[in-house]
Amino acid sequence: MSLSLDNIVPSFRLDGSVSIVTGGSGGLASVITKALLAQGSEIAVVDLNLERTKEAAELLIEWGKENLAKANGGSVPRVTYWACNVADAANVEEVFTNVNKEHGKLAEYLVHCAGYCENFPAHEYPARNAESLVQVNLLGSLYVSQSFARPLIKSGHRNGSIVLVGSMSGTIVNDPQPQVAYNMSKAGVIHLARSLACEWAPYNIRVNTLSPGYILTPLTRNVISGHTEMKDSWESKVPMKRLAEPNEFVGSVLYLLSKTGSSYTTGHNLVVDGGYECW
């Protein structure tokens, strides 16, 4: 292969594409959607609550007009919003089908941020709570991946990239909080990505996980508010001695989505944790 700027310097542009971002009203997703929009992708913001999802989409559009319109000749990529319960396979299939119809093209990129965590001692963990969490975090990851990939496979499109948001909790055990169901669900997400990567490689659909450490999202800030001992405990276990800001994961997501930057990367679990797993 002869080397030129076209094939040696990666591009992270997503012009003309459609990206689906689940958990779209959350702190991490709200930053990721801005980055994808800035790279030229249309965005389908997906979350459980319609009003919060609509608000997130409106804020994204407003941000785009303020930050991108001038550079793009007054235009901003299209943004739509959708209510969806990722734990309901039929609902996921319906929403993803409608996203493709509404945008007039097949979504090529999926960033799956939807999920949640609960803390119970393992021997006291209520069965219903554990079942619900695994249904959302693990089976939800399967359902959205299936509904994203099916039309690409059927059409012979042969191009797609999925980033499932895992967690360092899928490979380590957090301390001091007890969260056995969350940990096992994220471990499952990591291996799900590996399994899908192997099955869907013939269709050129790459599947990877991004596993963050502790992120200072609004939810996390609320959790540690007034609990300095929790924040101190977490930071003491991070070599960089701080928690992450949401924007510090943008580069990792763009890398994993990029057709050129990560064209030979699939089935990988990219851990971004400030060095937490090193100790």
FENVENLIN-V971759 format. One record per run of one state. SS is the DSSP state (hx for helix, st for strand, lp for the rest). FROM is the first residue (numbers start at 1). TO is the last residue. If there is no record, write none. Layout:
# FENVENLIN-V971759
SS,FROM,TO ; SS,FROM,TO
This chain:
# FENVENLIN-V971759
lp,1,4 ; hx,5,8 ; lp,9,17 ; st,18,22 ; lp,23,26 ; hx,27,38 ; lp,39,41 ; st,42,47 ; lp,48,49 ; hx,50,67 ; lp,68,78 ; st,79,83 ; lp,84,88 ; hx,89,103 ; lp,104,108 ; st,109,112 ; lp,113,119 ; st,120,120 ; lp,121,121 ; hx,122,124 ; lp,125,126 ; hx,127,155 ; lp,156,159 ; st,160,165 ; lp,166,167 ; hx,168,170 ; lp,171,178 ; st,179,179 ; hx,180,203 ; lp,204,204 ; st,205,212 ; lp,213,214 ; st,215,215 ; lp,216,217 ; hx,218,224 ; lp,225,227 ; hx,228,236 ; lp,237,243 ; st,244,244 ; lp,245,245 ; hx,246,257 ; lp,258,268 ; st,269,272 ; lp,273,275 ; hx,276,278 ; lp,279,279
